[in-house]
Amino acid sequence: MPLALTPGVALDSRPAPGVRVPNEYGGKGIVSAKEIQWRQLGACRGLDPTIFYPDDDDEALDAKEVCAQCGVRVACLEYALTIREKAGVWGGATERERRRMIRQRRRTA
């Protein structure tokens, strides 16, 4: 069973650390135990994933409220920044906010 990479969707299975699993981008990647753990602990787990994919930034407030209470928000945001996730609210940041963060990191590097 594939692993869910979508906020609000629980993992279907838990592979051993370092196991290659299909990802939603069509390739295979290594999923570490650490990555799996933060997904299991997310405040979004089990919620309707559509709230994390708003049509515009103004509609992202519900998702941001969930993220604000989440204990793994930083790990989620770093994951989205690392893989350059283009869709949805991850770690409390919209697509536009994440693009801004990436540009700021490039300038300071």
N, C-alpha and C positions, 0 to 999 in steps of 0.2 A: 504494500500500500504506500502511496506517495505521502511525503510529509507536507503539511500545510505551511505555506510561507506567508499566509494572509493573517493580518491582525483579526482577532475575534474567532479564529478557527483553531480548534484543538488539533494536536498531532494525532494521526491515526495509528502510528506505530513508533517504536523507539529503537532505532538501530544501535548496535554497539558503537562505541567511539571510533571514529576513523572510517566508518563504513561509507562506501560511495552510494549515494541515493539520487534518484532523478530529481531535478529541480524544475521549477516552473518556467525556466528559460530554455528548456530543451536539452540542456547538457547534464553532466553529472558533476557533482561537487562533493567535497568532504564536509560532512556535518559533524562538528565536534560535540562532545557531551555538554560542554559549557553553553553552546548555542541552543541546544535542545532544552537545557534547564531554564534559561530565561524565557523561552517561549511557553514552557509549562506553567511558569509563575506569573505570566502577564495578566493584568487586570482585564484585558480584552478577551481572555479565553472564554469561549462559550457565548459571547455576545454576537449579535447580528453583525456580520462583517460589513454590511452596506453602510453603516454609519462611519466607517473608516475610509470610505471612498466617496466623499461628497463631490458635488458638481462644481463647487467653487469654495474659496477660502471662508466665506461667510457661513457656509453650512458645516464647517469643520468643528464648530464649538462643542458639540456633543462628544465627538471623538477626543478632543483636547481635554475635556473634563475627565474622561476615563483615564487618559494618559497621565494627567496631573496627579492622580491618586496611586499610580502604579509604581511598585517597588523596583521594576526592571526597565523603567523608562529610558535610562541612559544606555543600557545595553541594546535595547530595541532601536534607538536613534542611531547609535554607532553602527549597528548592522545595516540599517537603511543607507547610511552615508557610505559605508564601505562597498556595498554592492551597487551603489548608485540607483537605488529604488526610485522609479519615476512616478509611481502611482500611490495615492492614498496618504493617510496620516500615520506616521510611524514615530514612536517616541515623542509624541506631542507636537510634531512638526509637519506642516503641509509640504507638498511638492515644492512650492515656491520658496518656503523657508529653508528647506534642505539645500536647494540650489544656491541660495545666498550663503549658507554655512560653508558649502564646498568652495565657493569663490573666495570667501574670507580666509579659509585655511590655505588656499593656494597663494594668496597674497602674503601671508605671514610665514610661509615655508621658505 
